[in-house]
């Protein structure tokens, strides 16, 4: 199947049921689709980390939106397996049961892109690959993606799939952004290129750091993702934000738009993944899906971000 052929932006659903209640989540989804967005990303574990939640809240909210709006044919739904409290790991039985649970929460009969969320070293990879293939053959899943896998394990998955005639993965979801480049570009980019994997980077905005809203330690206080952004709050990280500010000013857009546009132009990146807690945060993300940077602007961002080794 062809995926990511709409607006080159994937809307992250990790805020749904966490920092966005159901009503606000529905408004974000409405605005995303109205702007031409088509691909929605979630996971069965979102948001089990929130006190009082049990996992599956994001899928449930997306499912209620799909039921209320009747827009299933207008969007692609990607979800993930391996971290739900009741469905941990990637054994064949677990993958099958988790997929059925996700389908029920999403109120749909097919998952467009089913991700192996995290590698499961305790389950033989041939068992996991066969379990995903079985879902495709059963018509419950259209395509397979790999998230948080090492290059060696990705190669092993492809070797097994080709040997056994199984469905090949089509997408890769790595941690990749302007302040976190080296690992992906060194280790994962070569296998993504070799296997024509559509790359969908998560943490595209470095937990909000690349929006420019965290510039001092005081800015982190009380922020839901402040702890994750704190690691970038140093001279090299702030130098990246300064270049983002300069480029954004030249285009009359937000720094987040520039950060997403830079990612969108990287080799094999199909669409950056980003979340909007509120409708007001969405325009900057949408702008990043169409903004075209000059070669000089890209070079400036390449240079300043290359000084960060993480």
BELNOR-V354504 format. One record per backbone hydrogen bond with DSSP energy under -0.5 kcal/mol. NH is the residue of the N-H (numbers start at 1). CO is the residue of the C=O. Records with the same first field share a line. If there is no record, write none. Layout:
# BELNOR-V354504
NH=CO ; CO
This chain:
# BELNOR-V354504
3=1
7=36
9=7
10=272
11=9 ; 39
12=10 ; 274
13=41
16=13
17=20
18=15
20=15
25=21
26=22
27=23
28=24
29=25
30=26
31=27
32=28
33=29
34=30
35=31
36=33
37=32
39=9
40=38 ; 76
41=11
42=78
44=80
46=43
48=45
50=47
53=50
56=46
58=46
59=46
60=56
61=57
62=58
63=59
64=60
65=61
66=62
67=63
68=64
69=65
70=66
74=71
75=71 ; 72
76=38
78=40 ; 76
79=113
81=115
82=87
84=87
87=84
89=82
95=91
96=92
97=93
98=94
99=95
100=96
101=97
102=98
103=99
104=100
105=101
106=102
107=103
108=103
111=140
112=77 ; 110
113=77
114=143
115=79 ; 113
116=145
117=81 ; 115
118=81
119=148
121=119
123=120
127=124
128=124
129=125
130=126
131=127
132=128
133=129
134=130
135=131
136=132
137=133
138=134
139=136
140=135
141=135
142=111
143=112
145=114
146=171
147=116
148=173
154=150
155=151
156=152
157=153
158=154
159=155
160=156
161=157
162=158
163=159
164=160
165=161
166=161
170=144
171=144
172=198
173=146
174=172
176=174 ; 202
177=180
180=177
185=181
186=182
187=183
188=183 ; 184
189=184
192=188
193=189
194=190
195=191
196=193
197=192
198=170
199=197 ; 268
200=172
202=174
204=273
206=203
208=205
209=206
210=205
211=208
212=209
213=208
215=213
219=216
220=216 ; 217
221=218
223=220
226=223
229=225
230=226
231=227 ; 228
232=229
233=230
234=232
238=234
239=235
240=236
241=237
242=238
243=239
244=240
245=241
246=242
247=243
248=244
249=245
250=246
251=247 ; 248
252=248
253=248
257=254
258=254
259=255
260=256
261=257
262=258
263=259
264=260
265=261 ; 262
266=263
269=266
270=199 ; 268
271=199
272=8
273=201
274=10
281=278
282=279
283=279
285=281 ; 282
286=282
287=283
288=284
289=285 ; 286
290=287
291=287
293=291
298=294
299=295
300=296
301=297
302=298
303=299
304=300
305=301
306=302
307=303 ; 304
308=305
309=307
